[in-house]
Amino acid sequence: MKEKLIVMLTHHDVTVKNAKETFEACKDLPVQNWGFKDVGLEPEDMKELCQLMKFSGKTTFLEVVTYSELECMRGAQLAVECGFDYLAGTIFYDSVLDYIKQHDVKYCPFVGRVSGSPSVLKGTVEFCVNQAEVYAKKGVYGIDLLGYRYAEGDPEVFSQEIAVRCQLPVIMAGSIDSQERIEVVRKMNPWTFTMGSALFDKKFVKDGTFRENLEKVVSLL
């Protein structure tokens, strides 16, 4: 399951100021996928960090948690300018997809009705699956599922059904902060899952460093 982990250098939905140093201290670990949010660093620093990740042979993800078409387009432009492999998040807009199609970036927008800060996810399984089918026909690569932010039922039951029924690759995003939740996600078997704040909050090794927490997570996968 190591190949499914996306390490996000973000804490409470903001890229940490020492993201570059944190990555440098951990890049030798057997984790292929790395990413961060479009907030917290200056654009030139984001580009430098993304290129450092790619130079180190990593697969890169930019997650954008914004809702207006203008903000989502700005996120897409940042993903292209920095050279990311994947753009995750944003509310789906045809304009964003049309722009992304012109560049070598894969698009994985949110599925469901996403709003608020912190984000809240609403919508039935049927709604989300149908939405993903529409996205697939338009050429979207995958979906970003804020499963543990689901507000209209059991988030784990909801996410399991989406993971099983959705034909697109599913990124299970956020709030996977314990060994128990890792095991739940293992059973869901999504394409990938993100982890960021849990590592900075030392959820796996109390009083441990970011690296020590990541090492513990890797050992559990």
C-alpha positions as CSV (number, residue, x, y, z in Angstrom):
1,M,0.0,0.0,0.0
2,K,3.0,2.3,0.1
3,E,2.4,3.1,-3.6
4,K,-1.0,4.6,-2.6
5,L,0.3,7.1,-0.1
6,I,0.5,10.8,-1.1
7,V,2.5,12.7,1.5
8,M,1.2,16.3,1.6
9,L,3.5,18.9,3.1
10,T,0.5,20.7,4.5
11,H,-0.8,21.4,8.0
12,H,-4.5,22.4,8.4
13,D,-4.8,22.9,4.6
14,V,-1.8,25.2,4.3
15,T,1.6,24.3,2.9
16,V,4.2,24.6,5.7
17,K,6.9,27.2,5.5
18,N,9.7,24.6,5.8
19,A,8.2,22.3,3.2
20,K,11.5,22.2,1.2
21,E,13.5,21.2,4.3
22,T,11.0,18.7,5.4
23,F,11.0,17.0,1.9
24,E,14.8,17.0,1.8
25,A,14.9,15.2,5.2
26,C,12.5,12.5,4.0
27,K,13.0,12.1,0.3
28,D,15.0,8.9,0.7
29,L,12.1,7.1,2.3
30,P,10.1,4.6,0.0
31,V,7.3,7.1,-0.8
32,Q,6.7,7.9,-4.4
33,N,3.9,10.5,-4.2
34,W,4.4,13.9,-2.8
35,G,2.4,17.1,-2.9
36,F,1.2,20.3,-1.2
37,K,-1.6,23.0,-1.4
38,D,-1.6,26.1,-3.5
39,V,-1.5,28.3,-0.3
40,G,1.3,28.9,2.2
41,L,4.3,29.6,-0.1
42,E,5.1,32.1,-2.8
43,P,4.6,30.8,-6.3
44,E,8.3,30.8,-7.1
45,D,8.9,28.7,-3.9
46,M,6.2,26.3,-5.0
47,K,7.8,25.9,-8.3
48,E,11.2,25.3,-6.8
49,L,9.8,22.7,-4.4
50,C,7.8,20.9,-7.2
51,Q,10.9,20.7,-9.4
52,L,13.0,19.4,-6.5
53,M,10.5,16.7,-6.0
54,K,10.5,15.8,-9.7
55,F,14.3,15.9,-9.8
56,S,14.2,13.4,-6.9
57,G,12.1,11.1,-9.1
58,K,8.8,11.7,-7.3
59,T,5.3,12.0,-8.6
60,T,3.8,15.4,-7.7
61,F,0.3,16.5,-6.7
62,L,-1.0,20.1,-6.2
63,E,-4.3,20.1,-4.3
64,V,-6.5,23.2,-4.7
65,V,-9.3,23.8,-2.2
66,T,-11.1,26.7,-3.8
67,Y,-14.6,26.9,-5.3
68,S,-15.0,29.8,-7.7
69,E,-14.2,29.3,-11.4
70,L,-11.6,32.1,-11.2
71,E,-9.8,30.6,-8.2
72,C,-9.9,27.1,-9.6
73,M,-8.4,28.4,-12.9
74,R,-5.6,30.1,-10.9
75,G,-4.9,26.8,-9.3
76,A,-4.8,25.0,-12.6
77,Q,-2.4,27.7,-14.0
78,L,-0.2,27.3,-11.0
79,A,-0.1,23.5,-11.4
80,V,1.0,24.0,-15.0
81,E,3.6,26.7,-14.3
82,C,5.2,24.6,-11.5
83,G,5.2,21.4,-13.5
84,F,3.0,19.2,-11.4
85,D,2.0,15.8,-12.6
86,Y,-1.5,16.0,-11.1
87,L,-4.0,18.8,-10.2
88,A,-6.2,17.5,-7.4
89,G,-9.2,19.3,-6.0
90,T,-11.1,22.4,-7.3
91,I,-14.8,22.3,-8.2
92,F,-15.1,20.9,-11.7
93,Y,-15.3,23.5,-14.4
94,D,-15.2,22.8,-18.2
95,S,-12.8,25.8,-18.6
96,V,-10.3,24.3,-16.1
97,L,-10.5,20.9,-17.9
98,D,-10.0,22.6,-21.3
99,Y,-7.0,24.4,-20.0
100,I,-5.5,21.3,-18.4
101,K,-6.0,19.3,-21.6
102,Q,-3.5,21.7,-23.3
103,H,-0.8,20.7,-20.9
104,D,0.7,17.5,-19.5
105,V,-1.2,17.5,-16.2
106,K,-3.8,15.0,-15.0
107,Y,-7.0,16.5,-13.5
108,C,-8.7,15.0,-10.4
109,P,-11.5,17.4,-9.3
110,F,-13.6,17.1,-6.2
111,V,-16.7,14.9,-6.4
112,G,-19.9,15.7,-4.6
113,R,-21.0,19.1,-3.3
114,V,-18.0,20.6,-1.6
115,S,-18.1,23.9,0.3
116,G,-16.9,25.7,3.4
117,S,-13.6,26.0,5.2
118,P,-12.7,23.5,6.5
119,S,-14.4,21.8,3.6
120,V,-17.6,19.9,4.0
121,L,-18.8,17.2,1.5
122,K,-22.4,16.5,0.8
123,G,-24.3,14.5,-1.8
124,T,-25.5,10.9,-2.1
125,V,-23.4,8.0,-3.4
126,E,-25.6,8.0,-6.5
127,F,-25.0,11.7,-7.1
128,C,-21.3,11.4,-6.8
129,V,-21.0,8.3,-9.0
130,N,-23.1,9.9,-11.7
131,Q,-21.1,13.1,-11.4
132,A,-17.8,11.1,-11.8
133,E,-19.3,9.3,-14.9
134,V,-19.9,12.7,-16.5
135,Y,-16.4,13.9,-15.7
136,A,-15.0,10.7,-17.2
137,K,-16.8,11.2,-20.5
138,K,-15.3,14.7,-20.6
139,G,-11.7,13.4,-20.1
140,V,-11.0,13.8,-16.4
141,Y,-8.4,11.5,-15.0
142,G,-9.7,10.8,-11.5
143,I,-11.6,12.3,-8.6
144,D,-10.6,13.8,-5.2
145,L,-12.9,12.4,-2.5
146,L,-13.1,14.2,0.8
147,G,-14.5,11.1,2.4
148,Y,-13.9,11.9,6.0
149,R,-15.5,15.3,5.5
150,Y,-18.8,13.7,4.5
151,A,-21.6,15.4,6.4
152,E,-24.7,13.4,5.4
153,G,-24.0,9.9,6.8
154,D,-21.3,7.5,7.8
155,P,-18.2,8.7,6.0
156,E,-16.6,5.3,5.8
157,V,-19.7,3.5,4.4
158,F,-20.1,6.4,1.9
159,S,-16.4,6.3,0.9
160,Q,-16.4,2.5,0.5
161,E,-19.3,2.7,-1.9
162,I,-17.7,5.4,-3.9
163,A,-14.4,3.5,-4.1
164,V,-16.2,0.4,-5.3
165,R,-18.6,2.0,-7.8
166,C,-16.6,4.8,-9.3
167,Q,-14.8,3.9,-12.5
168,L,-12.3,6.6,-12.2
169,P,-9.2,6.5,-10.0
170,V,-10.2,7.8,-6.5
171,I,-7.9,9.9,-4.3
172,M,-9.1,9.5,-0.7
173,A,-8.2,12.9,0.7
174,G,-7.7,14.0,4.3
175,S,-8.2,13.0,7.9
176,I,-6.5,9.6,7.8
177,D,-4.8,10.0,11.1
178,S,-4.6,6.7,12.9
179,Q,-3.7,3.1,12.3
180,E,-7.4,2.2,12.5
181,R,-8.2,4.5,9.6
182,I,-5.3,3.2,7.6
183,E,-6.8,-0.2,7.9
184,V,-10.2,1.1,6.8
185,V,-8.7,2.7,3.8
186,R,-6.8,-0.4,3.0
187,K,-10.1,-2.3,2.7
188,M,-11.6,0.5,0.6
189,N,-8.6,0.1,-1.8
190,P,-8.7,3.6,-3.4
191,W,-6.2,4.5,-6.1
192,T,-4.3,6.8,-3.6
193,F,-4.8,8.5,-0.3
194,T,-3.3,11.7,1.2
195,M,-1.8,12.3,4.6
196,G,-0.4,15.6,5.8
197,S,-1.6,17.2,9.1
198,A,-1.5,13.8,10.9
199,L,2.2,13.7,10.3
200,F,2.8,17.2,11.6
201,D,0.5,16.6,14.5
202,K,2.5,13.5,15.5
203,K,-0.5,11.2,15.4
204,F,1.7,8.1,15.0
205,V,4.8,8.8,17.0
206,K,4.1,11.1,20.0
207,D,6.8,13.8,20.3
208,G,8.4,12.3,17.2
209,T,9.7,14.3,14.2
210,F,7.8,14.5,10.9
211,R,10.3,11.9,9.5
212,E,9.7,9.5,12.4
213,N,6.0,9.8,12.0
214,L,6.3,9.1,8.3
215,E,8.6,6.2,8.9
216,K,5.9,4.7,11.3
217,V,3.2,5.2,8.6
218,V,5.4,3.5,6.0
219,S,5.9,0.6,8.3
220,L,2.1,0.2,8.6
221,L,1.5,0.1,4.9
